[in-house]
Amino acid sequence: MSVVVGFSFPEEAVIISDSRISFVNGEAVVGSKDDLRKIFPLTPYLAIGFTSENVDLTLKIISKLEVYIRDQAKVNIVYYLLQKLPKVAEYEYKKLTKSMTKLPGMEFMFAGILSDRALNVPEPIAIDIMTKGGGGAVPEPIGRALMTMKNGYLRIDPPTPVIMKQRLPSGEVSNLGTWTVAAIGSGSSIQSLFEKEYSRIMTSEPAPIGSFRSNFIRIICDDFIKKSHIPTVGGAVQVLRINAKGVSGVNSSFKRIFSDSSIKDISSMEFDGEKWISKNYETGTTKVIKSYFPPIIKVYSKTKCNR
């Protein structure tokens, strides 16, 4: 089933996933491959991740979401798209499963940046963030919001990172999540680990650098996968960040440092905009984790859209 986790920090959203696709016979896993890409940019400021019992069907639905953005919405306003895309996904799901006797379960995780509107957040959310995990420095967006609190609500000025979940076939859609973490899939128990670490991760370095934060998240996820022994979760850990500059992949490298200060490269993960390239320097192997998916749509204006 996979594990996909979305984070909404004060200045960026982060979405991560594993890369395993499993083949099952009834309830038993009978095989797997570790080269499936499960997180994609939909627009320059919106990304989607998925878990699914029918990957081919889910990718068809995501493809329909891209077509909707290109041919009908013709905008990249994230708030507008987050109102429309779940409805499109539910419509396409019903159409594609009309002749099926057993409806496959799937979940979507949306992560993006609202650039056109402010949000109101209850004060306890901010207090919980600052006190959980020992607290830490208060990020500037939270500090500004605290100073403008009114009637127990904090006004968050854009750009505002948000995450949102959708479950099918029920069609259930969560509220927009601000300053929070959420997970979907069979590995969703990882959410409790990230909730404990959220405050420390959020304040680990000044915004908007974020590379240490993203790699720290990756390490926690790597460790979870190794220890969980969930047969449907595994492979490479892929990370996308979305901030005011847009969606970007996160590259990482791991090195061993010896007592004599010498360094040995162990492994790396690089993102070239369409695929992740995993290198293991100890075994000398390189693995391309490519997308089973059409090219990403880029929406530039209300009237001009290009592939």
Secondary structure, 3 states (H helix, E strand, C coil): CCEEEEEECCCCEEEEECCCEEEEECCEEEEEECCCCCEEEEECCEEEEEEECCHHHHHHHHHHHHHHHHHHHCCCCHHHHHHHHHHHHHHHHHHHCCCCCCCCCEEEEEEEEECCCCEEEEHHHHHHHHHHHHCCCCCHHHHHHHHCCECCEEEECCCEEEEEEEEECCCEECCCECCEEEEEECCCCHHHHHHHHHHHHHCCCCCCCCHHHHHHHHHHHHHHHHHHCCCCCCCCCEEEEEECCEEEECCEEEEEECCCCCEEEEEEEEECCCCEEEEECCCCEEEEECCCCCCCCEECCCCCEEC
